[in-house]
Amino acid sequence: MKKRLIAIATLAALPVVSFAGDATVSGYVDVTYSNNNDKSEFVSAAEVDIENKLSDKVSVRVDTDLTLDGATSATIEQAFFAFSAHEKVTVLGGAFNNPMGLEKEDAPDMPAITKGQIWDILNGQTALEGNNVAGVAAAATVGPATITLGALNDLGGADPEKNSFALVANVTPIKGLDLELGYVTQESTDDLETAGNVVDVNAVYSIAGATVSLDYLAGENIIDSAVEVGLGYAITDKIGVYGRYDVVAYEADVDDTTTMTLYASYQLAPNLLVSAEYHTTDESGDDDEAAGLEFIATF
């Protein structure tokens, strides 16, 4: 449940443990079971990540998602190069995870089985599947902060002649406290309305096994504001619990949407995590309840 650094610089600094010229392979298998009023089902998914560093300055990474839900499919999640232009500047180019927001995409990095509403909003604004973006970015260490600037394809594809521009700042002012401010521009047209320009501010504080998180997002259109609060605690080095509450307010005359998540996990083995979750959604007065189990095996 510890928040991982979200700046693009973190993506670019992934460790390479093989000899130069050899690719490193990692990934995970994700098996989930969900039960609600509509269905009861198992779903299997996997990810294979390949990274190669042929020189001290340039590395290349490709992440491939595999889904096995009745029809086998494979999609590219990330495909980018990272160039160390300076000891404090990294340039990234290609398709990569959206640097904005608190929650990450991959199952091993998530604090629960399901994602929060803010991640869903960001994912809904990006044309690429899985809350990913395409373009170039530069991350620089400026004093205690990491500043990331990105020139991207228009997020939602509303105007292919235009580009989106992103600014993300990460800083750890004191031990255990991670702060992030993100802002991205986005076109909005009459035939394809988007949230427009989006700002996201989040904070995570960890101390003595406990983690408290707060995420706030506001959009220029559609989304008035969204707030997510999370609380996690590592009972032992193998047992963890987590709770999340989030609410989204819309510009239109629509009721707020609220969700609540309760989650517990157990580390069966160093590379196998099992977890259980109870999730409720209140949308326009309609309550929806669901329960889930998940097994995550990493390699």
N, C-alpha and C positions, 0 to 999 in steps of 0.2 A: 503494500500500500504506500510505500514511500514514493513520492513524486519524482519522476525522472526529469532531468533538465529538458526543456522543450526547445531551446534554441537550435537552429539548424546546425550550429557548430557542434553540437553533441552528435548529430547524425554523421557528421564528417569525421568525427574523432573515434569511430568505432575501432576497437582493438583488432590488430592483425597478429595472429599467433603462429602463422606458418612461415616457411622460408619464402624469400622474395621470389615471385614468379608462380607460386602455388596459390590456388584458391582455397579459402576457408569456407566451410559449409556449416550452417546452423539452421535451426527452425523449431517447429513444434507441431504436435497433433492436438486438436481441440475437439473433444466429444461432449456434446451437450444434450440434456433431456429437459424438455419443457412441458408443462401441463397447465392448461387453462380451460375455460368453458368451451372453447372451440375445438381444441385438438390436444393430443398427447403424442409427442414424437421425439425421436432421437435424430441428431444431425451431426455429421462428422466433417471436419475441415482440417486443413493442414497448411503450413507455410514452409517454403524452402528458401533460405537466404544464402546467396553466394557473393563473396567479396574477394577482390584481388588487388594487391598493391604491388605494382611492378617497379615503383620508384619511391623514394622518400617523400615525394611531394604529391603524388597522384594515386588515388585509390578509386576503384569502381565497384558499385554494388547493385545487385539485382535481387529483389524480393518477389517471389511468385506465390500467389494464393491458390490453393486447391480446395474446391468445394465438392462434397459428395452427398448431395441431397436428392437422390433419385436420378440426377443427370450429372455426369462428371464434367467439370469445367475448370479452367485455369485462367487466371488473370494476372497481369503484372501490377503489383502494388507500388513498388519503387524501382526506378532504374536511373541511376545518377552517377556522376563523377564528383569527386571532392579534390580540390587543388589547394595545397597550402601555399598561398601566394606570399605569405609573410608569417613569422612565428605567431603573430596575433590576428591574422586574417586568413579565413578559409573561404574559397569560392566553390559554390555548388551549382551544378547544372543538370537538368533532366526532370524526372517526375519523382516527387518525394512527399512524405507525410506533411500535412498542414502544420506549420510551426505554431499556429495560434491555438489557444485553448488548453484546458487543464488535462482532459482525458486523452489517452493514446489509443491507437487503433487496434493493436495486436492483443490477443487474449492474455498472454503472460504479463502484459504491462497494465492491464485494467484492474481497478480496485474491486470489481464485482463481475457477475456474469453478463448482465445487461449494461448498456451505456446510459448515461444521463441525457437529459433533453438538450443541453447545450451542445454536446457532441453531435446529436442528431440534427440540430439546426445548422451547424457548420458543414456537416456532411451533405445536407440538403442544398447548400449554397454552392458546392463545388461540382463541376461537371464530371470530374473523374470520380470513379467509384471509391468508397472507403475514405472520404475526407482527405483526398490527396490533391496536390497542385502540381502544375508543370511550369517551368521557367528557369530563371537563374537567380541566385541569391549570394550575398556575401555576409559573413558573420565576423565581427571584429570585437576583440577584447578592448574595452575602453574603461580604464580604471577598474572598479569592482564589478562592472556590468558587461554583459555581452549584448551587442547591438546587431540585429539582423535586418538587412534591407533586401527586398525581393522584387523582381519584375516578373510578373506571371501572366499566363493566359487569363483572359477574363474569366473569373471564377465560375460563374454559372453559364457561360457561353451566350449571354444575352446579346452581345455585340462582338463578333469575331474580329472586327477591325480595331477594337480597343484592348487595352491591357489593364490588369489589376496591379496595384503596387502595395506592398506590405512592409510594415515596420513592427518589429518585435524586440522588446527590451527585457532582459532577464537579469536579476540581481539577487544576491544573498547578503543582505545587510548584516545579519547576525547568524550564528551557527543554528542550523535547523530551520531557518525561515527562507523560503524561496518565493520571490515576487516576480510577476510577469505582467507586462502591458503590451497588448497587440492591437494593431489597427490595419485594416485592409480596405482598399477601394474596390468598387464593383459597379458595373453599368446596370441600369434598369430601364427596360423599354416597355411600351404600352402592351405589346403582345406577350411579353415574358417578364412579369414583375418579379423582382428579387428583393432581398432584404437591403440591397444597396450597400453603402459603406457600413462596415461592422467594426465595433470596438469590443475587446474582451480584456478584463482584468481579473487575475486570479492570484491566490496566495495559498501556500501550504506551510504549516508549522509542525515539526516533529520533535517530540521530547519524551524520553523515558518510555518508549514503546507506543506512545499515543501519537496520532496524526490528525490534525484538523485542517480542513480545506474549505476555501470559499472561491466561487467562480461567478463572475457577473458579465453578462453580454447585453449589448444594445445594438439595434439595427436602425438604419435610416427609414426603412419601410417594413411593413408587415409585423415585425417583432418590436414591441415597445421595450420590453426588458425581459431578461431571464436570469434567475438566481439559483445557484446550487450550493448546498452545504453538505459536507461529508465529515464523518468522524470514524476513525479506525483505531484499533488497539491490538497489538501483538501480545496475546496472553502468554504464550511461550514462543520459542524459536520455530515451532511447528504449527501452532494454532493461532488464527487471527480472526477478528470480527470487524464488520464495517457496516455503517448505516449512512444512507444518503436521502436527502429531501431536496426536490427542486420544483420550481414553479415558473411558468412562462406566461407573460401578459402580452396580448396582441393589440395592435392598433384598432382593428375592426371591432364591431360589437359582438365579440366572442368571449365566452367565459375563459378564465385562466385554466391552464392545464397543469395539474400537479401530479408528481409521482413520488413514491416512497419505496426505498429498497433496504432490505435487511439481508446480510450476507455473512457466512462463516466459512472458513477454509481450514484444511489440514494437509500438511506436507507429508504424504505417504512415503516418499523417497526423495532424494536430492533433485531428481528430474521429473517427479510426478506429484501434481497438486490435485486434490479433490475438494469441491466446494458445493455449497447449497445456498439457494437464494429464494426469498419471498419478495414479490414485486407487485405494487398496486398503482393504478393510474386512474385519476379522476378527470375526465374530459367532458365538459358541457353537462355535468350532472350524472354522467354514466360512469360507474365504477367497474374496473376490470382488474381481476386478481390472477396472478400466475405464480407458479413455483418452478424451480429449476435445479438441476444438478449439472456439474461440469467436471471433466477430467482433462487436465492439461499436462501433456508429456513433452518435455523439451529435449533437444539434441544439439 
